[in-house]
Amino acid sequence: MIPERIQALFEFIDFLDFNKKDLIEIYLPLCNKISLLAEERSQLKPDNNYKDKLRYDIVQAEISEKFTPITEKIYKPVVGKLLDLGIWSGDAEHSSFWNNNVRAISDFKRDFNPEDIPTVLSYKKKYLDFRTETNSNFLSLQMIFQDLDQVLKELFDFFKDTDENEFDYFEAKTIAVGSMEEAAKEIVANKGKNVKFSIPLDSISAGVNSKPGLQKLTTIKNIFNMGDNIHVGDITGNAGQIIIGKEIRIAESFNDRKHTADKITELIDLVRNEQGLSDEQKQSLVDDFTKVKSEVLSDKPDKSKIAGWLSNVSRMMDKLVHMHHITKAVQWVFDCLNFVAKQF
């Protein structure tokens, strides 16, 4: 008999299979249209030319309109089903995908009955067919499918007769990087590709511990990427609210301040190109970061003003926990300016 926790995974696979036809026929073409619009938008320079600004507003409005069905008909139903079945607990780190299921999978592999095998193989085929035939993250499910692939691979790899990687066609490919800066460059270079990044623990802890005033993270398991989304997994030792700090640190060298400003410009572009943000959210973040950038480059930067604008950003980021490429870029700016806020 299939255990309850394993049956929950199979029920979710049934859910995906039931919706597969609509996903392929209706929503894949819609995702492709949105991607083309996003590519056009990325080529525009709305701050530099009025024609680009007019076209940018038209394209952005069309993206927002087309993205609504993706959120309402794909992202929310998929997430809701995962939560209902207890496969995922909704945590921003996504660690519950693994933690909620790995023990049951290990127990099942140890104690399965021979009559369970046809059922397992049937659901393995159903899931592999879904992932292969859709071959998409639907612009919103990058991390979810990556975590689901990892969990189901742990189960299904036990029930196979060859050494073939049956998940190879669609699973994220790992790129090893040596630092967060290198990871950021690779994210840009691999935009739109199904990749994830591994980074040495010492390069993370060295960067964290060298920042005065920052909360020490006692364990960081790994940092990985799915599509364009960075995900920091298994972060502990960081419970509770960290008081937002006012001790803003600004480099004395203009070149160093220019470097910070350039990074903020990149972040602003990232926010503008984020399909999952509303126009209001984008404008709020862009306004605050534009003010921070201008103040950083001024002759006598006002630290209290910068702290206030970053506090606004911190409050906004609480609502955007699933957008990890945005949150990590924001955290870089916070770290650079020694602004301590609660972890997103």
N, C-alpha and C positions, 0 to 999 in steps of 0.2 A: 504494500500500500504506500502511495506517495505521501510523505509527511506534509503537514500544513504549510510550512514555510516554503518548501519546494513547489508545492501546488500554487502558492501565490505567484511565484515567478512564472509558472506555466499559464496562469490566468492572465497575467500581463501580456505574455506572448500572444495569447488568443485575442486580446484587445488590439494589439498591433495588427495582427492578421486580418481581423474583422474590418479595420479601417484602411487597409493597404490599398485597395482599389481607388478610393477617393483621394488618398494621399498622392498616388501616382498620377491619376488623371486630372485632378483639380489643382492640388497645391504645389506639386513639383513645377508645373509651368509658371505658377504665380511666383514661386521662389526665384526662378530663372529671370523673370521680368524685374523683380526687385533687385537682383544682383546686377543686372545691366544698368538699371537706374543708379544704383550705388556707385558703380564704376564711373558713370558719367558725372555724378556729383563730385567724386574725388578729384576730377580733372578741373573743376571750376575753382575760381579764386574770388569768392564773393566780397572779400574785404578790399580787393584791389581794383575792381572794375564793375560799373553799374550793370552792364549787360550780363556779366557772370552772376551778379547778385539777383537779378530778375529771374534768370534761368534756374539758379540754385533754389530759389523759393518755390518755383513751379515743380522742380524735381523732388524737393523735400516733401512737399505736400502730397505728391503722388505716391512717394514711398510710404509716408505715414498712412495714407488711405489703404494701400495694398497690404501693409504689414498688419493691420488690425485683424484680418481673418487668420493670419498665421498665429497670432497670439491667442485669439479666442477659440479657434477650431483645432489647433495643434498643441501649442505649448501648454495652455491651461488644462485641457483634458488629459494629456499625457502625465503632467505633474500631479494632477488630482488623482489619477488612477494609481500612480506609484505611492502616493501618501495613503490612500485608502487601503491598499494592500500591505502597507508597512514595509515595502521594499526600500523606501527612502524616507527619512524623517524630516526632510526639508531643510537640513542644516546647510549653511553657506559653503562649508568646506567639503561637503558631499562625502565625508568619511563614513556616514551611516549606510551608504550603499554597500560597502564592504562589511562593516561591523554588524549590520542587521541580518546578513545572509551567510557569512562565511562559516559559522559554526554549524548551521543546519546542513550546508553543503558537505562539510567534512564528515558529519555524522552519517549523512545519506550515502556517501561514497564508501563508508566503512560497513554500513548495515543494509544496503539495498537488497531487495529480493529479485531473483531472476525475472519474474513476471513484470517488474518495473521497467526493464530495459526497452521494450518496444515503445512504451510511452515516452521515455526520455529521448529516444532517437527521433520519434515523431516531432517532439517539440524543438529539438535541436534543428531539424530540417526546416521547420516552420520559421524559426528565428533567423537562421542563416539566409533563407530565401527572402525574408522581409528586408534584411539589411542589404543584401546584394541587389535586389530588384529596385529598391528605393534609392540606395546609394546616396543618401542625402541626410544632412542634419537639420534640414528645414529652417535654416537661419536662426534657430533658437534652441536646439537640443544638443549642441556639441558636447558639452560636459556630461549631460545625462546619458547619451548613448555611449560615450567612452566608459563611464562608470558601469553601465549596464553590460557592455561588452566584457569588461574585466570580470564581473561577477559570474556571468553566464559561461564565459570561457573556463573559469575555475570548475564549473560543474560539467560542462559538455566535453571538455578535453579528456576527462576520465573515461568517457564512453565513446572511444574511437579506436579504430584498428590500425591506423597508420600514424606516422610522425608528421603528417601534413598539418600545416597551420590553417585550419578551416576558417579562421577569422581574418586571414591576411588581406583579402580583397578590400575590406572596408575599415579595419581597425586603424587607429592612429599610429603613425610611425614616429619613433623616438629619435630626437636630435639631441646629442650631448653638447652642452654649452658650459663655459667656465665661469660665467658671472651673470648677474642680472642685466648688465648693460649689453652683453653679447646676446642674451635671450631676447631683449627688446629689439635688437637689430634683426634677429632671425624671425621674429614675429612679423615684421614688416616684409622681409624677403619671402616669407612663406604664406603671405596673406591668402586666405581662401583655401589653403591646403589642409588636409586632415593630418596634422602633426601634433606632437607633444614634446616638451623639452625636459631633460633631466639636468640638474645642476648640483655640483658638489655641496655637501652640507657645510664644509668649512668656509666656502665663499659666501654663504648666506650669513652664518653666525658671525663671521668677521665683520661684515658690513653692518649688521645689527648692533653688535657690541661696541663698535667704534663711534656710534652716535650718542653724544651726551644727552641724558635726560630721557632716553627711550626705554620703554619697558622691555626687559629681557624675555625672550621666548625660550622656554626651557627645552622644548623639542620641536623640531621641524622635520617632518618625515621626508617630504619631497615637494618639488614644484614641477607641475606639468601643464601642458597646453593642449587644448583640443580646438582645432580651428584657430580662432583668434583669441581664445579666452584662457588666461593664466589661472591656474587653480592651485592654491596652497593647501596641502592636505595635512591632517593630523597635527594641528597646532594646539599645544596645551600650555598650561602655566600662564594663561592670560585671561582668567575669569574676572568678570566684573567690569565696571566702568573705569576707564583711566581718565583722570582729570585733564582737560584740555589745557595745554601749556601756553603761556604768554611769552616765554623766553625765546622769541624768534631770533635766529642766528642768520645774518646776512654777510656774505663774503665781502672783504674789503676791496679785493681786486675787481676792477670793472670787467675784466675778461671772465672771471669766475661768475660774476652776476649775469653777464651776457649768456654764459652757458646755461645757467638756471632758467633765464628767460626763454632761451631757445627750446629747452625741454618743455616749458609751459606752453609754448606755441604748438609743439607737437601734440601735447595733451589736448589743447583746444581743438585741433584738427581731428583728433581721435573722437572727441565728444561729438563734434559736428557730424561725423560719419557713422555714429552709432545708431543702428536701425531700431534698437529696442527702447530708445529714449523718446519721450514726447518732446514737442517743440518747446514747451514751457520749461521742462527739465533741462534741455540743452541750453536754452537762453540763460537760465539761472546760473548754470555752471560756467558757461562761457563768460558771462558778465563778471563773476567773481574772480575767475582766473585772469581775465584781461586786466582787472584792477590790480591784482597781485603782481602781474608782470610789469605793469607801468610803474608801480611803486618800487619794485626791486631795482629798476633801471634809473630811478630818480637820484638826484644828488644826495639827498638826505632821506632815505626810506623811513617811513613811519611804521615801526614794528607793531604798534597797537592796531593800526588799520589792517595790516596784513593778517594779524591774528584773527581779527573780526571776520574778514572775508573767508579765511580758511575754516573758521568755525561754521560759517554758512555752508561751505562745501561738505564738511564733516556730517552735518545734519542731513544734507541731501543724500550722501552716500549710504546712509542707513537704509534707504529705500531701494538701493540698486545692488544688493548683495550678490546677485547672480551674474553681474557684469564684471568679471574678474580682470579683464584686460584694462578696464577703466580704473578699477580700484587699486590695482598695483601701480599704475602710472600716477595716480593721485598720491599714493603712499610715498612714491619716490620724491615728489615735490614736498610733501610733509617732512620727510626725513632730511631733505636737503636744507630746509629752512628751520629745522629743529622744532617743528610744530608737533606736539604729542597729542594724539586723539585716540579715541577708542578704536580698536581694530574693527574693520568692516566685516 
